[in-house]
Each structure stands twice: as C-alpha cells, then as structure tokens.
Amino acid sequence: MTALARAARSSVALALMVAPLLVSAPGCLFLPNLAGHGYTPCDDDSACPPGRFCDESLCAPPPWHDQAFGRRRAVIVANPAASPIPAGAAVPIVVGGETGVLALAELGASFRFTDYDRASASWRVVSVYLDRESDRFTAWIPTAREIPAGGSALLAFVESNAADGLPHVSEDPAATFAQWQAFDAPLADDTWFQSPAGGPVVQDGMVNVADNQAIVLQAPLVPPVLAVLVARINGATCDEVFLGLVGDDRALFQVPPEAGIFVGSNLQGTAQLAPTSDSTPTDVGDGLTVVNAMARTVVAIDGGAVLVEHAGATAFADPDLRPPFGADPLYLAVQVGGACSVDVDAVWTTPLPQPFPTVTVEAPVDFNLAYEN
C-alpha cells in the first residue's frame, strides 16, 4: 500500500501504475492490486471516499504536499448528527492517553495539520488549538467545508517526520473557535459583564472570580453549541458556584434557559438544567465530586441533545431531552457564592451538533525520495 500511495504523485505516475508492467521473467506481467489499495474506478470525485479524488478514472490521494515531511495521514470525520457540521466548526481529536486515535510516540513532535483544496489544487497549513494535558493533547481542528448530516469528509492531513525534527504545528485558538477567551489582560467591558465592576482579578494568565462575584461572556451562543471552561475551584466551602450557560448576559445567578454544573458545599456538584425561558433550574443526573484542580467543564446543547461533563466524568447526558432547548441565546457564565473562589484559565465555544462526530486517522503513507528520480 505504501509504495502505491507514494507513486500516485501525478496523473503520469498513476497512468504508469495502471498499465501492466513488464518484469524480468519473460512472459510475466506485474498487475498491481490497485483496488485493494483504494484506487477504485470512478467517474467523478463523488464516487471516491474522503481524502481521495477522481484522477485518470481512479480514486487517488492528492499529490504530496511538502518533501520536508516524510509521512502523512488522512484524518476523516463522520457526522452522525441530523444536522450538518458547519464549515469552521472545530472538531476535537485526542492524541495520547488511553483513548487517543494516535499514540504520542506515533506522531512525534515534528508535525502539522494541512488541507488540500481540490478546486484550486492547492495546499494550506491549518491553524489549530492544542489543549495539552499530562499524557495527551486534544487537537481542535476547524473544518474547511460543511460536513452533511450522516456524511463523511476529509478533516485534514497530519504531516509528520519533518526533516529538521522541529515542531511545526500552527496554533491559533482565536481562529479555531467561534469564541475564545484567555486571560492575559483585565476583562474588557465590551466582552465581559462582571459583577461587581472591576471585581474579578486577572493575574498570572487567569481570572479569579471570588465570593459574590460573576462574569458573563457577552457573545450570544445559539445551539448547537459546545462550550468548554478550564477552571479550578479554590476551597471546599462553596454555597453556590455555577459554571455553564445562562439565558441572560448580565446574570448574577442562574437564569433560564441554562445548563451547567452547580457546585455546593464539600465540592459536591450536579448538572443543572432549565431548557426553556419559563422553566425552573433543576438538578438532574448523578452527582459528582468536583476536583480541586484545574479541570475542563463541558456543556453541549443541540435541541434535545444535552451533555454536561466535568473532569472527564459525565454529570448528565440525554439525546432527547423534553422539552428541548430552543433558539434562545445562551451566555457563558461563572458565578460564585460562598467562602471559595474560581480561577478560570480559558474558555472556548464551537457550533458542534450532537451526536458528536467520530474521527478516524488512516494508515500512514511515507514519502520516498526514490520516486523523485
């Protein structure tokens, strides 16, 4: 497979592969198993799987992008949702850890993500966000094209094994997400509602929200939406701490519609939901103990599909909540009550429908300089 994929670098090379090749033994022909390696007959691109294009009546991968990178893999995303994944939505893939699509050692440090545009026959480097943890990272990759409901598409190519051995990944979280906020400067009044005004303190790349304080991101979010808050609760004597989405951009406490994690005393947390503007916030699902460390709280809403997670544990999940969330705008909020505080490191959102897409990383293809001759 590897040699065939390497050789498919141009229409000329592909035509040579299709033709029967004479070998040294008289009367013998070498007939490569093209179909077994993905080179299936086609009339146009629609007949080819994601990451391949119809060239010389065969489904073939695009030409090699950059000889400085010795290996590439196609990253394919499948959308099981009933609605399309819009172009620009960030899709997460995990590398490393127990559930990663690749091991850290497989990828190495010298990699980047790229995309091939069929219409212009051109390549570009894709900027992503790497959410790093101790034994893994999650690469959030923005889609270059809409992915239809029930369909699959190329998300990106990951190119690795660079000749110089240096890191090459392009990171730009502001370009990756619909909303991205880190905390390297005081909160901007036109971006954040804060109570009391000027109360939450930004220091060391985090914002500290103390007792009787709240911050609300002013950007309205309309489902489908996935929101991530990277935060830490300091202390265990909280009375009312809320991390999630609320229905008012100046909310001092939970305002419906809302969804998120509510934390009481002894760091006991529960998912709290109110899907409509006239509903009452209600504790749902199984309770959990909130970790006293920097952790990710995830809130995802897509109509009746709702997911609330904290530190990798599911607090609540329902694919068909009734009544469902509507089109009322939601706002990302952190609200604190009690003798504790919350440090927020970063927050981000992306319009990702549910069920979440599945990602497959195809087998690696290696570039061989011999094919340049």
Sequence and secondary structure as in RCSB ss.txt:
>XXXX:A:sequence
MTALARAARSSVALALMVAPLLVSAPGCLFLPNLAGHGYTPCDDDSACPPGRFCDESLCAPPPWHDQAFGRRRAV
IVANPAASPIPAGAAVPIVVGGETGVLALAELGASFRFTDYDRASASWRVVSVYLDRESDRFTAWIPTAREIPAG
GSALLAFVESNAADGLPHVSEDPAATFAQWQAFDAPLADDTWFQSPAGGPVVQDGMVNVADNQAIVLQAPLVPPV
LAVLVARINGATCDEVFLGLVGDDRALFQVPPEAGIFVGSNLQGTAQLAPTSDSTPTDVGDGLTVVNAMARTVVA
IDGGAVLVEHAGATAFADPDLRPPFGADPLYLAVQVGGACSVDVDAVWTTPLPQPFPTVTVEAPVDFNLAYEN
>XXXX:A:secstr
 HHHHHH SSHHHHHHHHS EE SSTT EE   TGGGT  B SSGGGS TT EEETTEEE      TTEEEEEEE
EEE  SSS B TT EEEEEEETTT SB HHHH SSEEEEEEETTTTEEEEE BEEEE SSEEEEEEE SS B TT
 EEEEEEEEEEETT      B HHHHSSEEEE SS   TTTEEEESTT SEEETTEEEE TTEEEEE S B SSE
EEEEEEEEE S EEEEEEEEES TT SS  SSEEEEEE GGGEEEEEEE STTS  EEEEEEEE  SS EEEEEE
EETTEEEEEETTEEEEEETT SS   S  BEEEEEEEES EEEEEEEEEE   SS  EEEE   EE  GGGG 
